[in-house]
Amino acid sequence: MCIVYRAEVRIELKAGVADPKGANTKKALELLGFRGLKGVKTVHAFSIDLDAANDGEAKAQVDDMCKRLLVNPVIHAPRVTISKA
C-alpha cells in the first residue's frame, strides 16, 4: 500500500560560496531604507508530492532526486523534510 508523502527540499549555498544575488538584494533593501540587515541569502525550495511505502522510502527517493538533478554537491547544501501529505 502506498502513502502520499510531501517532501520539502530547501537548497542553500554552502558556506564560503559567493551569493551575488543575495548581496545585490541586500544592497537594494538598504537603498530602500531598510537598516540592520546582517545578510540576505538566496534559497531554492521544492515541494514534491510522491507515493511511497513508508517515509524511509520517500526520503530515499528524494535524496536520489537531489543527487541526480536538484543539487550541485560542490556548492549546494540540501535539507529534506518528509511528511504525510
N, C-alpha and C positions, 0 to 999 in steps of 0.2 A: 504494500500500500504506500503510495506516495503522498507526501505532505507538501504544501506550498510554503516555501520559505522566502523571506526577503533578506537580501544581502545589501548592506550599506557599505560601500567601498569609498574610503577617503584617502586620496593620494596627495601627499605633501612632498615638497622638495627636501632632500636630505640636508642636514646642517652643512654649511660651507658652500652650497650650490647657489650661484647668483640667481636672484629673482628680480629681474629688471621690471617686470610688470607690477610686482608688489611695491618696488621702490618708486616707480612713477606714480602709482596710485597714492602712496603716502605723500609725495610732493604735492599732488593735485589737491588732496584733502587739506594740507597745510595752507595752500594758496587760497582755499575757500574759507579759511579762518579756524579750522579745527586745530586745537592745541593739545599737547600732552601725548601725542601719538608715539609709542615706543617702537612700533613696527607694523608693517602690513605685509602679509604673505598670501600668495595665491594658493588655492586648493582646488583640486578637481574631485568631484564626487559622482558616484554612480549608485543608483538604486536598481537592483536586479532581482526580479521575482523568478523563482525556479522550483521545479519539482525535485524532491529527493526523498530517500527512505528515512533519513534522520539528519540531525543538524551536523554531524560529523561529515557525512557525505556531501551536504550542501557546502560546507566550508571547504572541503577538498576541491569541489568543482570550481568555486570562486577563486581559490588560491591558484588553480591551474589557469583560469581566465586571466588573472593578474600576470602570471609568468609569461603567458603566450601572447597577450595583446595589450592589456591595460597599463602595465607598469614597465618603465625602463629601470632595471635594478641598479644601474650606475648612479642615477640621480634621484630616484623616487623612493619614498618610504610609504608603503600602503598600510592602511588599518582596515580590517574587515570585521563587521559585526553581523551576526546571523540571528534572525528571529523568525517566528512563525508569522506568516502574512495574514 
